[in-house]
């Protein structure tokens, strides 16, 4: 049962169709791990905190540079040179003191991925790093965890969500060349494009918690499809994906 303070704080969300007090309780009982607290992760963390997701994990090994402030809106000038995870925890805790935040000032790698990921209900990959995305994909498939992953390049963005038995990132991008995995985009960053991605990823997590026990769950999420948008040309398209029976990550043959 919601406390009176929770009812007052989350009233606008509670009043939404298909949410109500029951839906808000689901959110308060949920947990999300955000991998990367940069451009996309800033926005995702803000909306999950404001919405009342009860426990939020943040993992990032980077510190705040002055060039980050142009598009990583969670941070202030006074935060320069601080670990992003610690600054994010402090800022988000002030936004919503009732939420539990867990910070990991480290890289997600093959040594810790399974242990950290299995402790959360939903994973959000915001790293824009293909090595990490493939790792998140493998760990989530292995532990049966749903996840959303997003990436960007200048004005463009892409996003997809995986739940058990849907197409995973490996189904969509099975054969990336080694040079593509090493690619590191150093071009400009469009803050409002990454902001859209962060909002969408927070939305995917929220919709999952509200509808995960309902038969229409797949119709509410970006599963079995890849969302592509360009904020310069103002378009958004969804490309259907099929679960690959030979996928090296999620197929029965790989297990």
KEKE-3310 file (N, C-alpha, C; in steps of 0.2 Angstrom, whole numbers, plus 5000, padded with zeros to 4 digits):
npx = (5004:5003:5011:5005:5014:5020:5009:5006:5018:5019:5007:5003:5008:5002:4989:4988:4982:4981:4990:4989:4988:4992:5001:5011:5016:5022:5033:5040:5045:5054:5069:5083:5098:5109:5120:5133:5134:5133:5130:5117:5114:5112:5100:5091:5093:5088:5074:5070:5072:5064:5052:5050:5056:5062:5075:5091:5104:5121:5133:5150:5166:5172:5177:5171:5173:5176:5171:5161:5150:5142:5132:5129:5118:5116:5126:5136:5146:5153:5156:5167:5180:5176:5171:5159:5149:5149:5145:5133:5125:5125:5118:5106:5100:5097:5087:5077:5075:5070:5073:5084:5101:5114:5131:5144:5160:5168:5173:5162:5165:5171:5173:5165:5152:5141:5139:5135:5124:5114:5109:5098:5082:5080:5090:5099:5108:5119:5130:5136:5146:5152:5158:5155:5141:5139:5144:5135:5123:5126:5127:5115:5106:5111:5107:5094:5089:5079:5083:5088:5096:5105:5112:5122:5126:5131:5117:5110:5101:5099:5089:5085:5076:5077:5068:5067:5067:5065:5072:5089:5103:5114:5107:5103:5115:5126:5138:5148:5162:5179:5186:5175:5171:5181:5179:5178:5168:5172:5166:5155:5142:5125:5115:5101:5097:5103:5096:5083:5085:5088:5077:5068:5073:5072:5058:5056:5060:5051:5038:5040:5040:5027:5019:5023:5018:5007:4998:5000:5012:5023:5019:5020:5033:5050:5053:5060:5063:5071:5074:5076:5082:5083:5087:5090:5084:5071:5064:5058:5060:5055:5063:5059:5065:5071:5071:5086:5089:5101:5109:5124:5123:5109:5103:5096:5105:5117:5118)
npy = (4994:5011:5025:5040:5051:5045:5044:5058:5062:5055:5057:5062:5052:5041:5044:5041:5032:5014:5013:5018:5016:5003:5001:5010:5005:4993:4999:5005:4994:4989:4986:4994:4993:5004:5005:5014:5031:5043:5053:5048:5040:5050:5056:5045:5040:5051:5052:5039:5040:5051:5045:5035:5022:5010:5005:5009:5005:5011:5011:5015:5020:5032:5049:5066:5077:5094:5095:5086:5092:5098:5090:5080:5081:5079:5083:5096:5111:5112:5099:5094:5083:5074:5057:5050:5042:5044:5058:5057:5049:5057:5069:5063:5057:5068:5073:5063:5057:5045:5035:5020:5020:5013:5013:5009:5011:5007:4997:4988:4972:4956:4949:4954:4956:4946:4944:4957:4961:4951:4955:4964:4969:4974:4980:4993:4998:5011:5014:5016:5009:4996:4984:4983:4983:4971:4962:4965:4961:4947:4943:4946:4938:4926:4926:4928:4941:4955:4969:4985:4993:5006:5017:5030:5042:5057:5066:5055:5040:5024:5011:4996:4983:4969:4955:4939:4926:4934:4942:4945:4956:4950:4943:4953:4959:4950:4948:4958:4966:4966:4978:4987:4984:4990:5003:5020:5033:5050:5061:5076:5078:5077:5084:5084:5073:5062:5064:5060:5047:5042:5045:5037:5024:5024:5024:5011:5003:5006:5003:4990:4985:4989:4981:4968:4956:4954:4949:4958:4963:4962:4970:4983:4986:4989:4976:4963:4972:4986:5002:5017:5033:5050:5066:5077:5076:5073:5060:5044:5027:5009:4994:4978:4963:4947:4933:4924:4908:4902:4910:4915:4918:4918:4907:4890:4881:4886:4885)
npz = (5000:4996:5004:5011:5008:4996:4988:4986:4980:4968:4961:4948:4940:4944:4941:4927:4913:4915:4925:4940:4958:4960:4950:4953:4964:4959:4952:4963:4969:4960:4951:4943:4933:4927:4914:4911:4914:4906:4892:4887:4898:4908:4906:4907:4920:4927:4924:4928:4942:4945:4942:4951:4952:4963:4966:4960:4951:4946:4935:4930:4925:4923:4924:4926:4913:4907:4894:4894:4899:4890:4885:4894:4905:4918:4926:4934:4933:4945:4947:4941:4937:4946:4950:4939:4943:4957:4958:4951:4959:4971:4966:4961:4972:4980:4972:4974:4988:4993:4985:4983:4979:4970:4968:4956:4954:4942:4928:4918:4915:4909:4920:4931:4926:4926:4939:4944:4935:4938:4949:4947:4940:4927:4914:4908:4894:4890:4884:4872:4866:4857:4862:4875:4874:4868:4878:4888:4882:4881:4895:4900:4892:4897:4911:4910:4910:4906:4894:4888:4875:4868:4855:4848:4835:4831:4825:4824:4831:4838:4845:4854:4862:4873:4878:4887:4876:4865:4850:4851:4854:4848:4838:4829:4826:4821:4815:4815:4809:4815:4815:4816:4829:4836:4833:4837:4840:4838:4834:4834:4847:4848:4860:4862:4854:4861:4872:4869:4867:4880:4887:4880:4884:4898:4898:4892:4902:4912:4906:4905:4918:4922:4914:4913:4917:4909:4894:4883:4883:4874:4864:4869:4870:4862:4856:4846:4836:4828:4833:4823:4822:4816:4821:4814:4802:4805:4807:4811:4812:4812:4811:4808:4817:4817:4828:4828:4823:4823:4831:4840:4853:4859:4854:4855:4851:4855:4868)
capx = (5000:5007:5011:5002:5019:5021:5003:5006:5023:5018:5000:5002:5009:4996:4983:4989:4978:4984:4995:4986:4992:4995:5007:5016:5019:5027:5039:5044:5047:5058:5076:5086:5105:5111:5127:5136:5131:5135:5124:5111:5112:5110:5093:5088:5093:5084:5067:5068:5072:5058:5046:5050:5059:5064:5082:5094:5112:5124:5140:5154:5173:5174:5176:5168:5177:5172:5168:5155:5144:5138:5127:5128:5114:5115:5132:5137:5153:5157:5157:5172:5185:5173:5169:5152:5145:5148:5142:5126:5122:5123:5113:5099:5098:5093:5080:5072:5078:5067:5076:5090:5106:5120:5136:5150:5165:5172:5171:5158:5169:5169:5174:5160:5146:5136:5137:5132:5118:5109:5105:5093:5077:5080:5097:5099:5115:5119:5138:5138:5152:5150:5161:5151:5134:5139:5144:5128:5119:5128:5126:5107:5103:5113:5104:5087:5087:5077:5087:5087:5102:5104:5118:5121:5131:5129:5110:5106:5101:5096:5087:5081:5074:5076:5066:5068:5064:5064:5078:5094:5108:5117:5103:5103:5122:5130:5144:5152:5169:5183:5187:5169:5171:5186:5177:5176:5165:5174:5163:5150:5137:5119:5113:5094:5097:5105:5091:5078:5087:5088:5070:5065:5076:5068:5051:5055:5060:5044:5033:5041:5038:5020:5015:5027:5013:5001:5000:5001:5019:5028:5016:5022:5041:5053:5056:5060:5063:5077:5071:5081:5079:5087:5083:5091:5079:5065:5061:5059:5058:5056:5064:5058:5070:5068:5076:5090:5090:5109:5112:5129:5121:5103:5100:5097:5112:5123:5117)
capy = (5000:5017:5029:5047:5055:5043:5046:5065:5063:5051:5057:5063:5046:5037:5046:5039:5025:5008:5014:5018:5014:4996:5001:5014:5000:4989:5003:5006:4987:4987:4989:4995:4994:5009:5004:5021:5037:5049:5057:5044:5038:5055:5057:5039:5040:5057:5050:5033:5043:5055:5041:5031:5016:5009:5004:5011:5004:5015:5008:5019:5021:5038:5055:5071:5082:5100:5093:5082:5096:5101:5085:5076:5086:5077:5086:5104:5113:5110:5092:5092:5078:5069:5051:5051:5038:5047:5064:5055:5047:5063:5073:5059:5056:5075:5073:5059:5054:5039:5029:5017:5021:5009:5015:5005:5015:5002:4996:4982:4967:4948:4947:4956:4957:4942:4945:4963:4961:4947:4958:4969:4967:4977:4983:4999:4999:5017:5015:5018:5005:4989:4979:4983:4981:4963:4959:4966:4956:4940:4942:4947:4932:4920:4927:4929:4948:4960:4975:4990:4996:5012:5020:5037:5045:5064:5067:5048:5036:5017:5008:4990:4980:4962:4951:4932:4923:4939:4943:4949:4961:4946:4941:4959:4961:4944:4947:4964:4966:4968:4985:4990:4984:4995:5010:5025:5040:5056:5067:5080:5075:5081:5082:5082:5066:5057:5064:5056:5040:5041:5045:5031:5019:5024:5022:5004:5000:5008:4999:4983:4984:4990:4976:4962:4950:4955:4946:4963:4966:4963:4976:4989:4987:4989:4970:4961:4977:4991:5009:5021:5040:5056:5072:5082:5075:5072:5054:5038:5020:5003:4988:4971:4959:4940:4929:4920:4901:4901:4916:4912:4920:4916:4901:4884:4877:4889:4883)
capz = (5000:4995:5009:5009:5004:4989:4984:4984:4975:4961:4959:4941:4936:4947:4937:4920:4912:4916:4931:4947:4964:4959:4945:4956:4969:4955:4951:4969:4970:4954:4951:4936:4932:4921:4912:4908:4916:4902:4889:4887:4905:4912:4905:4909:4927:4930:4923:4932:4948:4946:4942:4958:4952:4970:4967:4954:4951:4941:4934:4926:4928:4920:4928:4923:4910:4905:4887:4895:4901:4884:4883:4900:4908:4925:4929:4935:4933:4951:4948:4936:4939:4951:4946:4937:4947:4964:4957:4949:4966:4975:4963:4960:4979:4982:4968:4976:4994:4995:4981:4984:4973:4971:4963:4955:4950:4939:4921:4917:4911:4909:4927:4935:4923:4928:4946:4945:4932:4940:4955:4945:4936:4921:4913:4902:4892:4887:4884:4865:4865:4855:4866:4881:4872:4867:4885:4892:4879:4883:4902:4901:4890:4902:4917:4909:4911:4900:4894:4883:4873:4863:4853:4844:4831:4829:4826:4824:4836:4837:4851:4854:4869:4873:4884:4886:4870:4859:4846:4856:4850:4843:4832:4825:4824:4823:4811:4815:4808:4821:4815:4818:4836:4838:4831:4843:4837:4841:4831:4838:4850:4849:4866:4862:4852:4866:4877:4867:4868:4887:4889:4878:4888:4904:4896:4891:4908:4916:4903:4907:4925:4923:4910:4912:4919:4905:4887:4878:4885:4868:4860:4872:4870:4856:4855:4839:4831:4829:4831:4821:4821:4815:4823:4809:4796:4809:4805:4816:4808:4816:4807:4811:4818:4819:4832:4824:4826:4824:4835:4844:4860:4862:4851:4859:4849:4859:4876)
cpx = (5004:5006:5008:5008:5020:5015:5003:5012:5022:5011:4999:5004:5004:4990:4983:4985:4983:4990:4992:4991:4996:5002:5013:5020:5024:5033:5043:5047:5052:5065:5079:5094:5106:5118:5130:5131:5133:5129:5118:5109:5110:5103:5089:5087:5088:5076:5065:5068:5066:5052:5045:5052:5063:5071:5086:5101:5115:5131:5144:5161:5176:5173:5174:5173:5173:5169:5162:5149:5140:5132:5126:5125:5114:5120:5132:5144:5157:5158:5163:5177:5182:5171:5161:5147:5143:5144:5134:5122:5120:5118:5106:5096:5094:5087:5075:5075:5076:5070:5083:5095:5112:5125:5142:5155:5170:5169:5167:5162:5167:5170:5169:5153:5140:5134:5133:5125:5113:5106:5100:5088:5077:5087:5096:5106:5115:5126:5140:5144:5150:5152:5157:5144:5134:5140:5138:5123:5120:5126:5118:5104:5105:5109:5096:5084:5084:5082:5086:5094:5101:5111:5117:5127:5128:5121:5106:5106:5098:5095:5084:5081:5074:5073:5067:5064:5062:5071:5083:5098:5112:5114:5103:5110:5127:5137:5148:5159:5173:5185:5181:5168:5175:5184:5175:5174:5168:5171:5159:5145:5131:5115:5105:5093:5098:5099:5085:5079:5086:5081:5066:5067:5072:5061:5051:5055:5053:5039:5034:5038:5030:5016:5018:5023:5007:5003:5002:5008:5023:5025:5018:5029:5044:5057:5055:5060:5069:5074:5077:5078:5085:5084:5085:5086:5072:5061:5062:5056:5059:5057:5063:5064:5067:5074:5079:5091:5097:5113:5117:5128:5115:5100:5100:5103:5118:5123:5120)
cpy = (5006:5022:5036:5051:5052:5044:5053:5066:5061:5052:5058:5056:5041:5038:5044:5033:5019:5008:5013:5016:5007:4997:5005:5009:4995:4993:5004:4999:4985:4989:4989:4996:4999:5008:5010:5027:5043:5052:5054:5042:5043:5056:5051:5039:5045:5054:5044:5035:5046:5050:5036:5024:5015:5009:5005:5010:5008:5013:5012:5020:5027:5044:5061:5076:5088:5099:5089:5086:5099:5096:5080:5080:5085:5081:5094:5105:5112:5103:5090:5088:5073:5063:5052:5048:5041:5054:5062:5053:5053:5067:5069:5058:5063:5075:5069:5055:5047:5033:5027:5017:5017:5010:5010:5009:5010:5001:4989:4977:4960:4946:4948:4956:4953:4943:4952:4963:4957:4949:4963:4966:4969:4981:4988:5000:5006:5019:5018:5015:4998:4983:4978:4981:4973:4960:4960:4961:4949:4939:4942:4940:4926:4920:4928:4936:4952:4966:4979:4992:5001:5014:5026:5038:5052:5065:5060:5044:5029:5014:5001:4987:4973:4959:4944:4930:4928:4939:4947:4953:4956:4943:4947:4960:4956:4945:4954:4963:4968:4975:4989:4990:4989:5002:5014:5032:5046:5062:5071:5075:5079:5079:5081:5076:5061:5058:5060:5049:5038:5041:5039:5024:5018:5022:5014:5000:5000:5004:4992:4981:4984:4984:4969:4955:4950:4952:4951:4966:4967:4969:4983:4991:4987:4982:4967:4966:4982:4997:5013:5028:5045:5062:5078:5082:5073:5066:5048:5032:5014:4998:4982:4967:4952:4936:4924:4913:4899:4906:4913:4914:4917:4910:4895:4880:4880:4888:4876)
cpz = (5000:5002:5007:5005:4997:4985:4981:4979:4968:4959:4952:4937:4938:4942:4930:4919:4913:4921:4937:4952:4963:4955:4949:4961:4965:4954:4957:4971:4965:4955:4944:4937:4926:4920:4908:4910:4913:4899:4889:4895:4910:4912:4908:4917:4930:4929:4927:4940:4950:4946:4948:4957:4959:4971:4960:4955:4945:4941:4929:4929:4926:4925:4923:4920:4908:4898:4888:4897:4896:4883:4889:4905:4916:4929:4929:4934:4939:4952:4944:4940:4944:4947:4945:4941:4954:4963:4955:4955:4970:4972:4963:4967:4982:4978:4971:4982:4996:4991:4984:4978:4975:4966:4962:4951:4948:4932:4922:4912:4912:4916:4932:4932:4925:4935:4947:4942:4935:4946:4953:4940:4929:4920:4907:4900:4888:4885:4877:4863:4863:4859:4872:4880:4871:4873:4888:4889:4881:4890:4903:4898:4895:4908:4916:4910:4905:4900:4888:4881:4867:4861:4849:4840:4828:4830:4825:4830:4835:4844:4850:4861:4868:4879:4882:4880:4864:4856:4851:4851:4845:4837:4827:4822:4825:4820:4810:4814:4814:4821:4817:4826:4839:4837:4837:4840:4841:4838:4836:4841:4851:4855:4866:4859:4857:4872:4875:4868:4876:4889:4886:4882:4894:4903:4895:4897:4912:4913:4905:4914:4926:4919:4909:4914:4914:4897:4882:4879:4879:4864:4862:4871:4863:4856:4848:4834:4833:4828:4829:4820:4819:4816:4819:4804:4799:4806:4811:4812:4813:4811:4811:4812:4819:4823:4827:4827:4827:4828:4840:4852:4863:4859:4856:4857:4853:4866:4877)
residu = (UNK:UNK:UNK:UNK:UNK:UNK:UNK:UNK:UNK:UNK:UNK:UNK:UNK:UNK:UNK:UNK:UNK:UNK:UNK:UNK:UNK:UNK:UNK:UNK:UNK:UNK:UNK:UNK:UNK:UNK:UNK:UNK:UNK:UNK:UNK:UNK:UNK:UNK:UNK:UNK:UNK:UNK:UNK:UNK:UNK:UNK:UNK:UNK:UNK:UNK:UNK:UNK:UNK:UNK:UNK:UNK:UNK:UNK:UNK:UNK:UNK:UNK:UNK:UNK:UNK:UNK:UNK:UNK:UNK:UNK:UNK:UNK:UNK:UNK:UNK:UNK:UNK:UNK:UNK:UNK:UNK:UNK:UNK:UNK:UNK:UNK:UNK:UNK:UNK:UNK:UNK:UNK:UNK:UNK:UNK:UNK:UNK:UNK:UNK:UNK:UNK:UNK:UNK:UNK:UNK:UNK:UNK:UNK:UNK:UNK:UNK:UNK:UNK:UNK:UNK:UNK:UNK:UNK:UNK:UNK:UNK:UNK:UNK:UNK:UNK:UNK:UNK:UNK:UNK:UNK:UNK:UNK:UNK:UNK:UNK:UNK:UNK:UNK:UNK:UNK:UNK:UNK:UNK:UNK:UNK:UNK:UNK:UNK:UNK:UNK:UNK:UNK:UNK:UNK:UNK:UNK:UNK:UNK:UNK:UNK:UNK:UNK:UNK:UNK:UNK:UNK:UNK:UNK:UNK:UNK:UNK:UNK:UNK:UNK:UNK:UNK:UNK:UNK:UNK:UNK:UNK:UNK:UNK:UNK:UNK:UNK:UNK:UNK:UNK:UNK:UNK:UNK:UNK:UNK:UNK:UNK:UNK:UNK:UNK:UNK:UNK:UNK:UNK:UNK:UNK:UNK:UNK:UNK:UNK:UNK:UNK:UNK:UNK:UNK:UNK:UNK:UNK:UNK:UNK:UNK:UNK:UNK:UNK:UNK:UNK:UNK:UNK:UNK:UNK:UNK:UNK:UNK:UNK:UNK:UNK:UNK:UNK:UNK:UNK:UNK:UNK:UNK:UNK:UNK:UNK:UNK:UNK:UNK:UNK:UNK:UNK:UNK:UNK:UNK:UNK)
# end
